[in-house]
Amino acid sequence: MTPAVAVALALGAGYVCGSLPWGLWLGRWLRGVDVRTMGSGNLGATNVYRSLGPTIGIATLALDMAKGALPVWLISRSAVGAAFTGGREWCAIAVGGAAIVGHMWTFLASFRGGKGVATAGGVVLALDPISLLLCLAVFVVTVAITRFISVGSIFAAILFPIVVALRSARGVHQPLFWLAIGVSLLVIWRHRENVARLRRGEERRFSLARGGRA
């Protein structure tokens, strides 16, 4: 296998895995509804939770994380990872980045997807579990204080590249740091409507009850 073929396979497989729209599919299979017509219209776990309830919401969260973690683990350890330009580490980064992009812009749902937080969490789980735990702690504390999922997501996204840089002796000179920068910018950009609602005082706070916007 040539490096060019390995790169194409890694990016393609990562994107296809990330594109699996579990929120859309679970809503159709279990409730007969299209979650894109409900709440914020987002395919991510938060909107599914609020629109369809905690069982489907939590299942969507788990599956969205899995579609980020599993391809990173499996593909980077395969022959594709061995032949990838830069080796298995860069292969894992490429697959993870492609999976996140696939979740945000899935070809299986008219290129409408989620905001990338859960799938990015799965990717980070595969690459650096400690960094995930630290960012998750910030997310939980922020949401507990503000009750805004969007604010917790943005804070965790901002923290991610900082944690990655500080946790490794290589600092910013590592592939994961550049993925972290890209993920941070994408997640913040995908939350631009939430930021606008926060500024207008229209963003709804999270509660365990159904309803509200993601």
VENVEN-V508214 format. One record per pair of residues at least 12 apart in sequence whose C-alpha atoms are under 7 Angstrom apart, sorted by the first residue. I is the first residue (numbers start at 0). J is the second residue. If there is no record, write none. Layout:
<<I | J> <I | J>>
This chain:
<<0 | 82> <1 | 82> <2 | 82> <2 | 83> <2 | 84> <5 | 79> <5 | 82> <5 | 83> <6 | 83> <9 | 74> <9 | 79> <9 | 90> <9 | 93> <9 | 94> <10 | 93> <10 | 94> <10 | 97> <13 | 70> <13 | 94> <13 | 95> <13 | 97> <13 | 98> <14 | 97> <14 | 98> <14 | 100> <14 | 101> <15 | 101> <16 | 66> <16 | 98> <17 | 66> <17 | 67> <17 | 98> <17 | 99> <17 | 101> <17 | 102> <18 | 101> <18 | 102> <18 | 105> <18 | 106> <18 | 107> <21 | 59> <21 | 62> <21 | 63> <22 | 42> <22 | 43> <22 | 44> <22 | 47> <22 | 59> <23 | 42> <25 | 55> <34 | 47> <37 | 50> <38 | 50> <38 | 211> <38 | 212> <39 | 212> <39 | 213> <41 | 112> <41 | 113> <42 | 112> <42 | 113> <43 | 113> <43 | 114> <44 | 56> <44 | 57> <44 | 59> <44 | 60> <45 | 213> <46 | 212> <46 | 213> <48 | 209> <49 | 209> <49 | 210> <49 | 211> <50 | 209> <50 | 210> <52 | 209> <60 | 117> <63 | 117> <63 | 118> <64 | 117> <64 | 118> <64 | 120> <64 | 121> <65 | 121> <66 | 118> <67 | 95> <67 | 98> <67 | 99> <67 | 118> <67 | 119> <67 | 121> <67 | 122> <68 | 121> <68 | 122> <68 | 124> <68 | 125> <70 | 94> <71 | 91> <71 | 94> <71 | 95> <71 | 122> <71 | 125> <72 | 125> <75 | 87> <75 | 90> <75 | 91> <89 | 174> <92 | 174> <92 | 175> <92 | 178> <95 | 122> <96 | 178> <99 | 115> <99 | 118> <99 | 119> <102 | 115> <102 | 118> <103 | 115> <114 | 186> <114 | 189> <115 | 186> <116 | 152> <116 | 186> <130 | 162> <130 | 163> <134 | 155> <134 | 158> <134 | 159> <135 | 155> <137 | 155> <138 | 151> <138 | 152> <138 | 154> <138 | 155> <139 | 151> <146 | 204> <146 | 205> <147 | 204> <147 | 205> <148 | 205> <149 | 190> <149 | 193> <153 | 187> <156 | 183> <156 | 186> <157 | 183> <159 | 179> <159 | 183> <160 | 176> <160 | 179> <160 | 180> <163 | 176> <164 | 176>>
